[in-house]
Structures are given as structure tokens and as C-alpha cells.
Amino acid sequence: HIRVTLCRHVHVKMADEAVCVGPAPTSKSYLNMDAIMNAVKQTGAQAVHPGYGFLSENKEFAKRLAAEGVTFIGPDTHAIQAMGDKIESKLIAKAAKVNTIPGFDGVVKDAEEAVKIAGEIGYPVMIKASAGGGGKGMRISWNDEETREGFRFSSQEAASSFGDDRLLIEKFIDNPRHIEIQVLADKHGNALWLNERECSIQRRNQKVVEEAPSTFLDPDTRRAMGEQAVSLAKAVKYSSAGTVEFLVDSQKNFYFLEMNTRLQVEHPITECITGLDLVHQMIRIAKGYKLQQKQSDIPINGWAIESRVYAEDPYKSFGLPSIGRLSQYQEPLNLPNVRVDSGIQEGSDISIYYDPMISKLVTYGKTREEALKKMEEALDNYVIRGVTHNIPLLREIIVHPRFVSGDISTKFLPEVYPDGFKGHMLTAGERRELLATAAALYVAAQLRSQKFLGDLRVSIVPAESRQWELCVELDKGVHMLGVSRAGNNYTVEIDGEKVEVSGEWNLASALLPITINGKHRNLQCLLRTAAGEITLQYLGTSFKLRVLSKLAAYLSKHMPEKIPEDTSSILRSPMPGSVVAVSVKPGDNVAEGQEICVIEAMKMQNSMTAAKTAKVKSVHCKAGDTVGEGDLLVELE
């Protein structure tokens, strides 16, 4: 009998019983222990599985459950405390003969002490929250000034996310891989390592794409990492599922990073390659059963890849949160070997109160190549409307030559996209495919509009045309196209080249499966207007096109153009969130790059800076305000 203490969404539909634990802000609901304890008493629950976040690594919550005689499906409070504190966990890891990163083992008192310690360790250094996780309260510093600023931001983020502003400093391993080992231990002293997960593709220290196994590890390194992870688990008498995270350098030296005393978001890829259900194992262990497997029973069968699908704008810092309602939502579950773990459905709201993750999209194959091909197909078949999402970025990562060859590190995104992510860059052949598809779609829509219930709307309409001359605009380029049709097949001539496009042309469907020059492609038509505007999602990226007849194209030259706004004089919020601090007032002089205000979204603090040196004309926000994406914050003269 499963009960959930959450409001609305998919898990509520699946549960036998659901309890609302409060309003949307997390401090009044998911972090409100009193409300959750009341739900436990109200339902007579015998055990609580805490999920991934919120109270899943909170020792006080585990203690309160124990006091009520309720089982916490996770490790005991000693292990949570020991591993949850990054300073204590490092000391325990050292004692357990686990490789650790050089650093300062105490709590840093203030910004000046942080500068002193950083100088002793040697730059670059990582400043991070002792009680932290999920990339929050974490900054990399390359000089004294960045250390002071990083100390301020990290302590504020740590206080708001974890209620604990203690920080520590350690050497930053430049260009590492982030590889973690899944461990499973029972209450009888048995512990296993369930292979690794490669989690190097990250933005802002948060994972984006994960895979199991890693292309980088050889059997000896894998075993050494697994054995160290198990010895750490045994050192804290760990029971349940847990993850030991390591940084691995180019020479395959690995260093303990931290231990997550909970189920990880990316656990499905381990389940795919080992055949073990980790949540099932956690429940068995919590009940007191022994592990049924030995280390020799743990296989690596095939390859699994997970893409974290977020409601984020990937064109802004590789993903700034987006909010909205899912007006259309269709998971690619019709494909074999595809798993989608999500908690939302069509009509759900993505709000500013929680992590912007929509789902975990997992594909599995006998080989890595097969799993990657399946991921391409799954991303192309995933329909998400109503919120901005990161499928364009995910789709680009998985086909990038560096990723395909396994040449990755935690710096992959900034190295591959030094000027930020710009979407898919079309080759000449792909441009022709896209133009031809838009032209064929336009003609198919024109022909449909002439019919009603399968017959022509007006009986005196001349015989159906079989040839069209069209003008298609894409990225400020204008292309003249000739289109001819035979049934559902279109031949499009572009710059002397012929492109054959065929398909069912179901204009009501979100998906547009077509064949272009014998190649199967899955596109999505995101927008189609009477003015000839067509937005197509092609190879993951959205492209805006305009298709006009020859006459309409000639007449459109006489239309006035809209003058774009001068963005250097205004500062707009790049995402929805709340204003934490405003550093300027009208009349102040600001330098280019100077901090104007700080916006917090999904518990991450973002510094908004001036685009030019100028005087502040007006300030349209104050600390505590809630702002939406595009809201005006500050105007400069």
C-alpha cells in the first residue's frame, strides 16, 4: 500500500492514498518536518522513502522518524551525518584509505581567511558548502578577488538551501571527469559496488547527461574505485543505496569528492546495466533483509544513457529556468528500450518553487552506439509545448564528435561552446532538407484548406495545381523554390538541387515523421500561421521559417520592419525568480560588468551585471520582489 505526501501530478494518480503537506514554497511543505510527520501519523505509515532531495539527507528527519518507530528507507543517522558533512566525510575517507583531494579540513571563518587558505593550497580552489549538494553553494576561484566574492555567494546560497552557511576550501582539479560508484549495503555488514556512472557533462556543477558504464575506466581502475567506495561505506556502517562520487584526472588518478547518502537522480542507468531495482533493494534492506547478491553477481550488461530534460532555456548559460504550463506533452514511450521517469503530465505547471526538471529520459542498448542512436530518436519524438526546454542542447551533446568518441570532462560544455550554446549549425545539405520540408508542409496545408470532409470546398475551383513557386526565408536568407507533387511525395528544387520529401502529412499531429531523400527524419511543427510563418524542430533545434508565394514575397518587401530594443540600456530578468538584493539606486554611476542586482531561481543565486558604463536612470525592483522572465529590472541612461 503506497502513500505519497505530495500534491497533484503523476505520483498522486499512481498512489493508493495521497496527503497534501502544504503550500508550494518548500519551507512550508517538503522541508516542513511537522507537516510530513503529521502525514505519517495520519496514514499510519510504517516506513518513509524520502526520494532524492529535500529531507533525503537530513539526519534530524531520520531521528524524528526513529523516535516514532517509523523506518527511514535509507542509512542510519550516523552515516547521514558523517557523509553529509563534507569536512567530516573527508577525514573518514582518509582514515578508510580512500584517495582524497588536497585541501583545508576545517571550517572557513570569513572571506579573508578563505583568501589565506586559498593562497596556501594554490589556485584554482573550490569553495563549497559543508552541508551542500546539487551544485548549490559552490564556486570556483582563480584569484583573491574571486575568493572573496565566492565566499559571499556560497555562504548565502548555503544558508538559503541548507540552513547551514559553513564553507570549506579544497584544490580544484582542473579538467577532470566526474565518475561515481553506486554502492549497496545491508544491515549485516555486506556491501557491493554496482559499477560506475559517468556524469562529466555538467553545467553549473549540475549533471545534464549521464551514462553507465564509463568509456574511460578500465577493469582495474573500476575495481579500485569500487573497492574504495565499499571500504568507505563499511567505515560508516552504511546500509541502503548510496553513491560515492570521485573526480578522475586524465591519468586515471581518482579522488574522493563526496558521498550521497540517498538515491541518485541518475540511478536508472545503473538499473539498466545491472538488472537490479535499486528502490526495491532499499526497501528490502530497510526491512532488515540480507543482500541476495555477491560482488561476482554484478554484471555490466549493455549500455545506458540518461538525458535530464529540464524546463530551461539552453541558450542562456546552458540552461536558465523557465516556467509555464505544459500545454502539450507526449513522452516517447512508443519506442523500445526507452524509459521516462517523470512526475508531470499534460496540463502540469512548472513553477519557480522547485527544480525545473521535467523528466529523466533513459535509453538502453547492447552497445553505446545503439543507446546513443536510441537517444537521438527519443529526443526527436519527445513533444513538450508550453515551456522552454533543453532538448536542443541534449540533442547536440549526444551527436557531438567529442562526446561520441568519449573525449569528455566536466568542462565539456564551455569548451565545445565557448560563446554559449547557439543551437544546431546547419550544413548545406541539412539547410536544403529543412527548406524542402517547410515548402512541402506549406503546400500540404494549402491543399488541405481547399477541402472539407475530403471534398473540395467550392466545386468551381480549377483543377488542383501540381506545381508551385515559393519563396522561403530562413536566417535572413531568401530562397526561391520550385515544388511539384505526386500524391504524398513532393519534389523540391533548391539552387539546382532536387530534394525528395514524402510522408503522411498529418497536420494535426505534434510529430511529423517524413522521409527526405530516402532518410527517415522525425520533425515537429511547433507553429504554422496564415502569414506563412512555420517553426520546425529539426535535429533538436527550433528553426523559424517563412514560406510565401511569389506574389506575397514581392508585396512583403513593402512592409515596415520593427526596430529592435536597445538592450545595453536596460536590464531585464533572464529567468523567473525572486530578487535577493539590489546594489544600485537612481543616479548611481555603474561600470561595465558591475553587479546591479542578484536574482535567485530554483535556489541558485545569479548576479545581474551592467552591459555598459552609465548612470542608473531608474530601478524597477526591490529585494523580495518576484519577477518573471523578461521583466524590467533597471534602466540605464
LOGU-17292 format. One record per residue (C-alpha): residue in three letters; residue number from 1; y, x, z. Coordinates in pm, whole numbers, plus 32768, in hexadecimal, padded with zeros to 4 digits. Example, Ala and Ser with C-alpha at 12.3 -4.5 7.8 and 13.67 -1.06 7.14 Angstrom:
<bators>
r,k,y,x,z
ALA,1,7E3E,84CE,830C
SER,2,7F96,8557,82CA
</bators>
This chain:
<bators>
r,k,y,x,z
HIS,1,8000,8000,8000
ILE,2,813C,80B3,7F8A
ARG,3,8293,8067,8011
VAL,4,83D3,8107,7F95
THR,5,851C,8119,804D
LEU,6,85F9,8117,7F18
CYS,7,86CE,8017,7E61
ARG,8,868D,7F8E,7CFF
HIS,9,85F4,8055,7BDF
VAL,10,8492,8097,7B69
HIS,11,83F1,810E,7CB0
VAL,12,8459,7FC7,7D58
LYS,13,83A5,7EFF,7C49
MET,14,826C,7FD4,7C7B
ALA,15,8266,7FC4,7DF7
ASP,16,81BC,7EB1,7EC1
GLU,17,82EA,7E9A,7FA5
ALA,18,844C,7F28,7F97
VAL,19,8557,7F58,80A0
CYS,20,86C8,7F95,8054
VAL,21,8748,80AF,8131
GLY,22,88BB,8082,80F8
PRO,23,89DC,809E,8002
ALA,24,89F3,819E,7EE9
PRO,25,8A98,82C9,7F9A
THR,26,8977,83A8,800C
SER,27,8A05,83DD,816A
LYS,28,89E0,8265,81A3
SER,29,8887,8241,8107
TYR,30,8795,8355,80A3
LEU,31,8822,844E,819F
ASN,32,8843,8345,82AD
MET,33,8715,838C,838B
ASP,34,8750,8258,8465
ALA,35,873B,8171,8336
ILE,36,85FB,8217,82BC
MET,37,855B,8214,8417
ASN,38,85AD,809D,842C
ALA,39,8501,806A,82DC
VAL,40,83CF,8126,835E
LYS,41,83BF,8049,8497
GLN,42,8407,7F0A,83D6
THR,43,82E5,7F45,82E5
GLY,44,81F4,7FEB,83D9
ALA,45,81D1,8118,82F2
GLN,46,80D2,821B,8367
ALA,47,815B,8338,8290
VAL,48,8296,8396,81D0
HIS,49,82A2,845F,808D
PRO,50,8406,84E1,8077
GLY,51,8415,8522,7EFF
TYR,52,84D8,864C,7E70
GLY,53,8631,8649,7F0D
PHE,54,86FE,85B2,8027
LEU,55,862B,85CD,8165
SER,56,84FA,8676,80C6
GLU,57,854C,87C5,816C
ASN,58,85F7,8741,82A5
LYS,59,8542,87AB,83E3
GLU,60,85FC,86A9,84BA
PHE,61,8572,8590,83E0
ALA,62,8410,861D,83FC
LYS,63,843E,8635,8578
ARG,64,84B4,84CC,8593
LEU,65,8387,8453,84CF
ALA,66,829D,851F,85AC
ALA,67,833F,8489,86E4
GLU,68,82EB,832D,865E
GLY,69,8184,8391,860A
VAL,70,81C8,8378,8494
THR,71,813A,8484,83AB
PHE,72,8231,854D,82DC
ILE,73,8189,8596,818D
GLY,74,81F1,8700,817F
PRO,75,81E0,883A,8259
ASP,76,8223,8839,83CF
THR,77,837F,886E,8460
HIS,78,8344,89E0,84AC
ALA,79,8300,8A30,833C
ILE,80,8427,895A,82C6
GLN,81,8511,8A0E,83B5
ALA,82,848B,8B6B,836D
MET,83,8494,8B46,81F2
GLY,84,85C8,8A65,81E2
ASP,85,86A0,8B71,8280
LYS,86,86CB,8C7D,8174
ILE,87,8713,8D8A,8279
GLU,88,85E0,8D43,8351
SER,89,8501,8D11,821E
LYS,90,8560,8E69,819A
LEU,91,8501,8F0F,82E3
ILE,92,83B2,8E54,82EC
ALA,93,8372,8EB1,817F
LYS,94,83B2,9021,81CC
ALA,95,82C2,9012,82F3
ALA,96,81BA,8F6C,8213
LYS,97,81DC,9091,811D
VAL,98,8283,8FBC,8013
ASN,99,8374,9077,7F2A
THR,100,84DE,901D,7F86
ILE,101,8636,905A,7EEC
PRO,102,871A,9157,7F9B
GLY,103,882C,90A3,805B
PHE,104,88D2,904F,81A6
ASP,105,87E5,8F9B,8294
GLY,106,88ED,8EFC,8375
VAL,107,89E8,8DDF,8354
VAL,108,8B33,8E42,82B3
LYS,109,8C57,8DE8,839D
ASP,110,8D80,8DDA,82B1
ALA,111,8E01,8E3C,8157
GLU,112,8E6C,8F9B,81C2
GLU,113,8D16,8FE6,8257
ALA,114,8C80,8F64,8111
VAL,115,8D52,9063,804E
LYS,116,8CE4,917C,8137
ILE,117,8B6F,9124,811A
ALA,118,8B89,90FA,7F9F
GLY,119,8C1E,9257,7F88
GLU,120,8AF8,92E7,804F
ILE,121,89EA,9237,7F83
GLY,122,8A9B,927F,7E3A
TYR,123,8B14,9184,7D35
PRO,124,8AA7,9098,7CA9
VAL,125,8A4B,8FC8,7DDC
MET,126,89D7,8E61,7E11
ILE,127,8A87,8D94,7F1E
LYS,128,89B5,8C69,7F81
ALA,129,898F,8B5E,8088
SER,130,888C,8BB0,8191
ALA,131,8818,8A44,8195
GLY,132,8849,8A1D,801E
GLY,133,8785,89B7,7EEF
GLY,134,87B3,891D,7D96
GLY,135,88BF,8A18,7D32
LYS,136,89B8,8989,7E2B
GLY,137,8A83,8A75,7F06
MET,138,8A30,8B9A,7E24
ARG,139,8B1B,8C8F,7D73
ILE,140,8AF5,8DDD,7CBF
SER,141,8C04,8EDA,7D03
TRP,142,8C5B,9016,7C40
ASN,143,8D8C,908B,7D09
ASP,144,8E44,905E,7E56
GLU,145,8F25,8F43,7DD8
GLU,146,8DFA,8E7A,7D58
THR,147,8D4B,8EB6,7EA5
ARG,148,8E6E,8E1B,7F67
GLU,149,8E81,8CF1,7E7A
GLY,150,8D04,8CCC,7E72
PHE,151,8CF5,8CCF,7FEF
ARG,152,8DF3,8BB0,7FFE
PHE,153,8D46,8AD5,7EF6
SER,154,8BE4,8B1C,7F70
SER,155,8C35,8AC9,80DC
GLN,156,8CE1,8981,8074
GLU,157,8BBE,891C,7F91
ALA,158,8AC0,897E,809B
ALA,159,8B73,88AE,81A3
SER,160,8B89,8777,80C3
SER,161,8A24,8793,803B
PHE,162,8962,880B,816C
GLY,163,8A4D,87E2,8298
ASP,164,8A26,895B,82D1
ASP,165,8B27,8A54,8250
ARG,166,8A6D,8B98,82A9
LEU,167,8A5D,8C8F,818A
LEU,168,8999,8DCA,8139
ILE,169,89C6,8EDC,8036
GLU,170,88C3,8F9C,7F6D
LYS,171,88AD,907D,7E3D
PHE,172,88BB,8FB9,7CF9
ILE,173,879E,901F,7C11
ASP,174,8846,9029,7ABC
ASN,175,8792,8F82,7997
PRO,176,865C,8F10,7A55
ARG,177,8558,8E07,7A14
HIS,178,8529,8CF1,7B10
ILE,179,83B2,8CBF,7B40
GLU,180,831F,8BF1,7C59
ILE,181,81C2,8BD2,7CEA
GLN,182,8138,8A81,7D56
VAL,183,8073,8A94,7E9A
LEU,184,7F95,8994,7F42
ALA,185,7F1F,89BD,80AA
ASP,186,7E60,88E1,819E
LYS,187,7E67,88C7,831B
HIS,188,7D27,8997,8337
GLY,189,7DB5,8AE9,82C8
ASN,190,7D54,8AC8,8158
ALA,191,7E5C,8B13,804F
LEU,192,7E59,8B2B,7ED3
TRP,193,7F50,8B96,7DC7
LEU,194,7F55,8AAC,7C9A
ASN,195,7FE6,8BA2,7B9C
GLU,196,8150,8BC6,7B3B
ARG,197,826B,8B04,7A9D
GLU,198,836E,8BB2,79C1
CYS,199,84C3,8B21,7A20
SER,200,85B4,8C1C,7985
ILE,201,8676,8B2A,78A8
GLN,202,878C,8AC4,7997
ARG,203,88F6,8A61,79A7
ARG,204,89C0,8A86,7AE8
ASN,205,887F,8AFE,7B95
GLN,206,87D4,89B2,7B48
LYS,207,869F,89A1,7A6B
VAL,208,86AC,88FC,7914
VAL,209,855E,894F,786A
GLU,210,8421,89C0,791E
GLU,211,82C9,8A21,78A2
ALA,212,8174,8A7B,792A
PRO,213,80EB,8B7C,790B
SER,214,81F3,8C89,78C6
THR,215,81E4,8D53,7784
PHE,216,824D,8E87,784C
LEU,217,8145,8EAD,795C
ASP,218,8001,8F69,792E
PRO,219,7ED2,8F0E,7A08
ASP,220,7F11,902E,7AFD
THR,221,807F,8FD4,7B3C
ARG,222,8020,8E63,7B58
ARG,223,7F17,8EB5,7C5D
ALA,224,8001,8F9C,7D21
MET,225,8111,8E90,7D2A
GLY,226,8014,8D82,7D87
GLU,227,7F7F,8E51,7EA1
GLN,228,80D7,8EA2,7F32
ALA,229,8137,8D31,7F1F
VAL,230,7FF9,8CD1,7FDB
SER,231,802D,8DE0,80E3
LEU,232,818D,8D56,8121
ALA,233,8103,8BF4,8140
LYS,234,7FFD,8C6A,8239
ALA,235,8105,8D2E,82FF
VAL,236,81BB,8BE5,834E
LYS,237,8076,8B1B,8375
TYR,238,80E1,8A50,8246
SER,239,802C,890F,81EB
SER,240,8074,882D,80BC
ALA,241,80FE,8885,7F65
GLY,242,8211,898B,7F57
THR,243,82B3,8A73,7E5F
VAL,244,8304,8BE3,7E87
GLU,245,8419,8C4C,7D98
PHE,246,8432,8DB0,7D13
LEU,247,8527,8E71,7C3C
VAL,248,846E,8F4E,7B44
ASP,249,851C,906F,7A95
SER,250,84D2,90FC,793C
GLN,251,83D6,91F4,79D1
LYS,252,8310,90D7,7A76
ASN,253,838C,9137,7BD2
PHE,254,83A3,8FF2,7C94
TYR,255,8475,8F9A,7DC5
PHE,256,845A,8E75,7EB5
LEU,257,857E,8D83,7E89
GLU,258,852C,8C59,7F66
MET,259,841E,8B61,7FBE
ASN,260,844A,89F0,7F7A
THR,261,838D,892E,8083
ARG,262,836A,87F7,7FAF
LEU,263,82EE,8777,7E61
GLN,264,83B5,880B,7D3E
VAL,265,8453,873D,7C28
GLU,266,8388,8809,7B2C
HIS,267,8233,87D4,7BD3
PRO,268,81A5,8709,7AA9
ILE,269,817A,8841,79D1
THR,270,8099,88DC,7ADD
GLU,271,7FD3,8796,7AEA
CYS,272,7FA4,87A5,796F
ILE,273,7F10,8905,7966
THR,274,7E3E,88F0,7AA7
GLY,275,7DCC,8784,7A9E
LEU,276,7E35,8759,7C0C
ASP,277,7F0B,8633,7C7F
LEU,278,7FFB,86DC,7D74
VAL,279,8077,859D,7E1B
HIS,280,7F0F,8530,7E53
GLN,281,7EC4,8688,7EEA
MET,282,7FF6,866C,7FD0
ILE,283,7F7D,851B,8053
ARG,284,7E1A,859F,808B
ILE,285,7E9E,86D1,8147
ALA,286,7F8A,85FC,821B
LYS,287,7E5C,8527,827B
GLY,288,7DB0,8665,82F7
TYR,289,7CAF,869C,81E4
LYS,290,7C49,87F9,8173
LEU,291,7C97,8876,8014
GLN,292,7B76,8829,7F29
GLN,293,7BBF,894F,7E40
LYS,294,7B97,8AC8,7E5D
GLN,295,7C80,8BC0,7DB0
SER,296,7B7B,8BFE,7CA1
ASP,297,7B82,8A88,7C4E
ILE,298,7CF0,8A8F,7BE3
PRO,299,7D07,8AA6,7A65
ILE,300,7E1B,8AD6,7964
ASN,301,7DC0,89CE,7863
GLY,302,7EB7,89BC,7742
TRP,303,8032,89C2,7759
ALA,304,8131,88CD,77E6
ILE,305,82AA,88BC,77B8
GLU,306,83A7,87EA,7876
SER,307,8504,8792,77FE
ARG,308,85F0,8704,7903
VAL,309,86A4,85E7,7855
TYR,310,87F9,85C1,78FC
ALA,311,891E,84D1,78D7
GLU,312,89FD,85F9,788D
ASP,313,8AE7,866B,777A
PRO,314,8A42,87AE,76FD
TYR,315,8B7E,880E,763E
LYS,316,8C35,8843,7789
SER,317,8BB4,8972,784F
PHE,318,8A4F,8927,77D3
GLY,319,8A58,87DB,788C
LEU,320,8B64,8728,7956
PRO,321,8AF4,85DA,79ED
SER,322,8B25,8498,792A
ILE,323,8B17,8338,79B7
GLY,324,8AD7,81E5,791A
ARG,325,89D6,80D5,78E3
LEU,326,88A0,810B,780F
SER,327,88DF,8004,7705
GLN,328,87A4,806A,764A
TYR,329,8688,813C,76D2
GLN,330,8539,818A,7631
GLU,331,844F,829E,76A8
PRO,332,836F,834E,75A7
LEU,333,822F,82DB,7653
ASN,334,8193,8270,7508
LEU,335,814D,83E2,74C6
PRO,336,800C,8485,7549
ASN,337,8023,8598,7654
VAL,338,8182,852B,76BC
ARG,339,81D5,84D4,7824
VAL,340,8325,8446,7896
ASP,341,8373,843A,7A0B
SER,342,84A9,8365,7A3B
GLY,343,853B,8271,7B35
ILE,344,8618,81AD,7A4A
GLN,345,85F9,80A9,793B
GLU,346,86D1,7FFA,7838
GLY,347,87FE,7F67,78EE
SER,348,87FA,8069,7A09
ASP,349,8943,8108,7A77
ILE,350,8974,827F,7A8C
SER,351,8A76,82A7,7BA2
ILE,352,8B40,83C1,7C40
TYR,353,8A77,83A8,7D83
TYR,354,8933,844E,7D16
ASP,355,88A4,8565,7C43
PRO,356,88DC,850D,7AD2
MET,357,876D,853F,7A71
ILE,358,86E5,842B,7991
SER,359,8580,84A9,797D
LYS,360,848F,85CB,796A
LEU,361,83FE,85D7,780D
VAL,362,82B2,8693,780C
THR,363,81DC,86F0,76E1
TYR,364,8087,8793,76E5
GLY,365,7FBC,884D,75DE
LYS,366,7E91,8935,75BC
THR,367,7F8A,8A47,755E
ARG,368,80FC,8A86,75A0
GLU,369,8147,8A48,742F
GLU,370,80A2,88F2,7444
ALA,371,815F,8897,7583
LEU,372,82AD,8901,74E7
LYS,373,826B,883A,73A8
LYS,374,8219,8709,747B
MET,375,835D,873C,7542
GLU,376,8428,873E,73FC
GLU,377,8385,85F8,7397
ALA,378,83B6,855B,74F1
LEU,379,852A,85B5,74FE
ASP,380,8560,8526,73A0
ASN,381,84B4,83E1,7409
TYR,382,856D,83BC,7557
VAL,383,8672,82A6,7541
ILE,384,878F,82B8,763F
ARG,385,88CE,81EF,7608
GLY,386,89F2,81A6,76F0
VAL,387,8A0F,82FE,7792
THR,388,8A4A,845B,7708
HIS,389,8905,8521,7723
ASN,390,888E,8687,76F5
ILE,391,8783,864E,75EB
PRO,392,8851,8714,74EA
LEU,393,883F,8848,75CD
LEU,394,86CE,881B,7626
ARG,395,8673,87F1,74B6
GLU,396,872C,8932,745B
ILE,397,8694,8A00,7577
ILE,398,852B,89B2,751E
VAL,399,8551,8A19,73B0
HIS,400,862D,8B4B,73EE
PRO,401,857D,8C8B,7372
ARG,402,85B8,8D3C,74C0
PHE,403,851A,8C20,7584
VAL,404,83FA,8BF8,748E
SER,405,83AE,8D6F,74A9
GLY,406,83C2,8D60,7628
ASP,407,84EF,8E4C,763B
ILE,408,85A6,8D95,7751
SER,409,865B,8DD7,7899
THR,410,873A,8D0C,7981
LYS,411,885C,8D7A,789F
PHE,412,87C2,8CD8,776A
LEU,413,88C7,8BC4,773D
PRO,414,8A05,8C98,7766
GLU,415,896E,8DAB,768C
VAL,416,88FC,8CC4,7574
TYR,417,8A36,8BED,7583
PRO,418,8B4C,8CDB,75F9
ASP,419,8C5B,8BE6,7589
GLY,420,8BA9,8AB7,761A
PHE,421,8AAE,89CE,757A
LYS,422,8B2B,893B,7431
GLY,423,89FD,8870,73BF
HIS,424,8912,88BA,729E
MET,425,89A5,8995,718C
LEU,426,8932,8902,7041
THR,427,889E,89DD,6F31
ALA,428,88F7,8984,6DC7
GLY,429,87A6,88D4,6D9D
GLU,430,87CC,880E,6EE2
ARG,431,892E,87A7,6E7E
ARG,432,88A4,8718,6D38
GLU,433,8792,865F,6DF9
LEU,434,8894,85C5,6EE2
LEU,435,8984,8560,6DCA
ALA,436,8865,84C9,6D00
THR,437,87E6,8403,6E2E
ALA,438,8941,8377,6E76
ALA,439,896C,8311,6D08
ALA,440,8814,826A,6CFB
LEU,441,8856,81B6,6E45
TYR,442,89A8,813A,6DC2
VAL,443,8907,80AF,6C84
ALA,444,87E8,800E,6D49
ALA,445,88E9,7F62,6E2A
GLN,446,89B7,7EEE,6CFC
LEU,447,8881,7E59,6C59
ARG,448,8818,7DAC,6D9C
SER,449,8971,7D12,6DC9
GLN,450,894B,7C66,6C75
LYS,451,8812,7BAF,6CEA
PHE,452,87CA,7A91,6DD8
LEU,453,8665,7A44,6E43
GLY,454,85EC,7B29,6D2F
ASP,455,86AF,7A7C,6C17
LEU,456,87FE,7AD3,6B7F
ARG,457,891D,7A2B,6C3C
VAL,458,89CA,79BD,6AF9
SER,459,88F5,795E,69CE
ILE,460,89F9,79C9,68CC
VAL,461,8A06,7B32,694A
PRO,462,89BC,7C1C,6824
ALA,463,886D,7CCF,681B
GLU,464,8838,7DC6,6937
SER,465,88D4,7F19,68EF
ARG,466,87E7,8041,68DE
GLN,467,88EB,815A,68D6
TRP,468,8A16,81A8,69B5
GLU,469,8B28,82AD,69BD
LEU,470,8B90,82F9,6B22
CYS,471,8C7B,83DF,6BDD
VAL,472,8BF2,8468,6D29
GLU,473,8CCE,851B,6E28
LEU,474,8C34,860D,6F26
ASP,475,8CEF,8712,6FF9
LYS,476,8E2D,86EE,6F26
GLY,477,8D61,8736,6DED
VAL,478,8D55,862E,6CD8
HIS,479,8C21,860D,6BF9
MET,480,8BF2,8537,6AC2
LEU,481,8A8F,84AD,6AB1
GLY,482,89C8,83EF,69AE
VAL,483,88BD,8304,6A3A
SER,484,87A4,8255,697E
ARG,485,869F,8171,6A17
ALA,486,8539,8106,69D0
GLY,487,84B5,801F,6AE3
ASN,488,84D5,80D5,6C31
ASN,489,8501,8226,6B86
TYR,490,8658,82BB,6B45
THR,491,86AE,83E5,6A6C
VAL,492,87F9,8481,6AD3
GLU,493,88A5,8586,69FC
ILE,494,8988,8678,6ABB
ASP,495,8A31,879E,6A0E
GLY,496,8929,879F,68FC
GLU,497,8806,8797,69F9
LYS,498,8720,8669,6A1A
VAL,499,86AF,85EA,6B6F
GLU,500,859A,84E3,6B89
VAL,501,85BB,83FC,6CB7
SER,502,84C5,82E6,6D0A
GLY,503,847C,8206,6E34
GLU,504,8459,80A2,6EB0
TRP,505,85D3,808A,6EF2
ASN,506,85B4,7F9F,7019
LEU,507,8728,7F91,7067
ALA,508,86F0,7ED6,71B0
SER,509,8618,7FED,7242
ALA,510,86AB,80FF,731C
LEU,511,85C7,81FC,7270
LEU,512,85D8,8254,7101
PRO,513,8490,82F7,7096
ILE,514,84BB,8377,6F33
THR,515,8429,8474,6E41
ILE,516,851C,856C,6DA2
ASN,517,8490,863A,6C82
GLY,518,8331,8600,6D0B
LYS,519,8391,8668,6E6F
HIS,520,8376,8568,6F86
ARG,521,84B3,8549,705A
ASN,522,8513,8464,7177
LEU,523,8684,8415,717D
GLN,524,8749,831C,724C
CYS,525,886A,824B,71CB
LEU,526,895F,8242,72EF
LEU,527,8A7B,818E,723B
ARG,528,8AB4,80D9,70F3
THR,529,8BFC,8024,70AC
ALA,530,8C83,7F50,6F91
ALA,531,8D7D,8069,6F4D
GLY,532,8C5E,814A,6EDF
GLU,533,8C4F,8218,701F
ILE,534,8AEC,8285,706D
THR,535,8A83,835B,7198
LEU,536,8927,83F0,7176
GLN,537,8860,84B1,7279
TYR,538,87B6,85BB,71A6
LEU,539,86F3,86E2,7237
GLY,540,876F,8674,738E
THR,541,88E5,8686,7341
SER,542,89CB,8561,72ED
PHE,543,8A89,8583,71A5
LYS,544,8BA8,849F,713E
LEU,545,8BB1,844B,6FCD
ARG,546,8C7C,835C,6EFA
VAL,547,8BE6,82C2,6DC2
LEU,548,8CD2,8218,6CCB
SER,549,8CBC,8192,6B6C
LYS,550,8D80,8257,6A69
LEU,551,8E9C,8155,6A6F
ALA,552,8EAD,8144,6BED
ALA,553,8EB7,82C2,6BFD
TYR,554,8FDD,82C8,6B0B
LEU,555,909C,81C1,6BD4
SER,556,9053,8268,6D26
LYS,557,912C,8392,6CC2
HIS,558,925B,82B2,6CF9
MET,559,9201,8261,6E65
PRO,560,92DA,8310,6F70
GLU,561,922A,8408,7055
LYS,562,922B,83F5,71D1
ILE,563,92DE,8521,726F
PRO,564,9202,85C7,737B
GLU,565,9280,85E6,74E2
ASP,566,930C,8738,755C
THR,567,91FC,878E,7659
SER,568,92A4,88CD,76D9
SER,569,93B1,8801,778D
ILE,570,92C9,870D,7838
LEU,571,91A0,8737,791B
ARG,572,909C,8623,7906
SER,573,8F61,8607,79D7
PRO,574,8E3A,868B,7907
MET,575,8D48,85B1,79CD
PRO,576,8D3C,8490,7AC5
GLY,577,8D55,84FC,7C33
SER,578,8E39,8511,7D5F
VAL,579,8F6B,85ED,7D97
VAL,580,8F29,86E4,7EB3
ALA,581,9076,879C,7EAD
VAL,582,91BC,87A9,7DE5
SER,583,9266,88FF,7DED
VAL,584,93B0,88AC,7D3C
LYS,585,94D6,87BB,7D52
PRO,586,95E2,8754,7C52
GLY,587,96D7,8872,7C11
ASP,588,95DC,8989,7C5F
ASN,589,95B4,8AA3,7B63
VAL,590,944A,8AEB,7B06
ALA,591,93B0,8C0F,7A4A
GLU,592,92A5,8BEA,793F
GLY,593,9150,8BD5,79EA
GLN,594,91E5,8B76,7B3E
GLU,595,9126,8A74,7C07
ILE,596,91D0,891F,7BFE
CYS,597,90CD,8847,7CAD
VAL,598,8F5C,8837,7D0D
ILE,599,8E78,871B,7C9A
GLU,600,8D29,86D9,7D42
ALA,601,8C1B,8630,7C72
MET,602,8AAE,860A,7CD6
LYS,603,8AF8,86F0,7E04
MET,604,8B6F,8811,7D24
GLN,605,8CD9,8886,7D46
ASN,606,8D93,88DB,7C05
SER,607,8EE1,8990,7BF8
MET,608,8FD6,88FC,7AF7
THR,609,90CB,89FE,7A6F
ALA,610,9211,8A03,79A6
ALA,611,91E7,8A3D,782D
LYS,612,933D,8AE8,7817
THR,613,9459,8B76,78EA
ALA,614,954B,8A57,792C
LYS,615,95FE,897D,7A2B
VAL,616,9549,8851,7AC4
LYS,617,95EC,8712,7A41
SER,618,951E,8610,7B03
VAL,619,93E3,85F2,7BD7
HIS,620,9311,84B7,7BAA
CYS,621,9205,84EC,7CB3
LYS,622,91DF,8542,7E23
ALA,623,90C2,85C0,7EFD
GLY,624,8FC2,84AD,7F34
ASP,625,9004,83F6,7DEB
THR,626,8EDE,838E,7D10
VAL,627,8F1C,83E7,7BA3
GLY,628,8E6A,8393,7A5E
GLU,629,8E29,8472,7934
GLY,630,8F6D,849E,786E
ASP,631,9051,8427,798A
LEU,632,91A3,84D6,7990
LEU,633,91C0,85C4,7AB9
VAL,634,92F5,869B,7A7E
GLU,635,9403,86B6,7970
LEU,636,94B2,87FE,7920
GLU,637,9606,8824,7878
</bators>
